[in-house]
Amino acid sequence: MDKLSTDLGILFLRVASGLMMIFPHGWSKLVNFGAKMGGFPDPLGIGPTASLTGAVFTEFFCQILIILGIKTRWASLPLLFTMLVATFMVHG
């Protein structure tokens, strides 16, 4: 496989996975921030507003960085943390 094919494959994975996280998750939280503030889960004990802010930051803004290929390793750390918390919330 040549370098161009590898680069295009990685680009496709970054864009596809980023868009799948932004639109069903991050965008709805960002647009409905005020409505979701009171009822958002607080698994870390930092308050629902701080938890929602962290989720929006991770699921929207960090995903944009990942799609653009800017600081992808650093941008993926909050995503990893958020997804681990979500997994433990759902699967206990």
N, C-alpha and C positions, 0 to 999 in steps of 0.2 A: 504494500500500500504506500502511495506517495504522501508527501507532507501535506499537499493541498487537500487531499481526501480526508486525512486525519483532522486537519484544522476545520474543514467544513462540517465534519461529523460532530466535533466538540462544540462548534458554534450552534448547530442545530439543537443539540442536547441542552445547552445553556438557555437558548431562547425558548424552546418548548417547555422545559421544566419551570423556567421563570414565569412564563405566561400562565401556566397551569396553577401556579401558586398565587400570582397577583390577582387574577380576575375572580375566581370563586372565593378567595379568602381575603387577601389584603385590600382589594378595592372596596368590597362591601363593608369592611370595618372602617375604612377611611371615610367613605361617603356617609355612613350612618354612625359616625363617631359619637355624637351627642345622644342618640337614641340607645346605643349599646352600653354607654358608660355605667349606668346603674346596675345592670344585670349581668355584666361580664364576670366570669369566674375569676377568683383570686387564689390560685393554688399556692402562691409563694408568700402570702400574707403581707403584700406591699400595697394593697388597695386595688379596687377594680379599675380605677382610672390609670394607674401606673401599669397594670397588667395589660390593659387594652392599648396603651401607648406603645409598650414594648412589642406587642403583637403586630400593630400597624407598622412600626419601624422595621421589624423583621420581615413580615410578609409582603410589604410593598416596597419600601425604600432599599432594603438590602437586596431584594430580588432585582431591582433595576440595576444596581451595581453589578450583580452577577450576570445579567443579560448583556450589559455593556462590556463585561470583562475587566472591570475596574476593581482591584483589590478583592478578587474572588475568594481567596482563602480567608481573609478577615471578614468579608461579608457573609460567608457561610457559617461562621461560628455562632452568631446569634440565631441563625436559622436552625442549626443543630440543637441548640439549647431549647428553643421554642418547641420544636417538634418532639424532643424528649419529654418535656413537660406535658404537651398535649397527649402523647402516648400514655404516660402514666395516669393522666386524668381520665382517659377513656377506658384503659385496660387495667387500671388500678394496681 
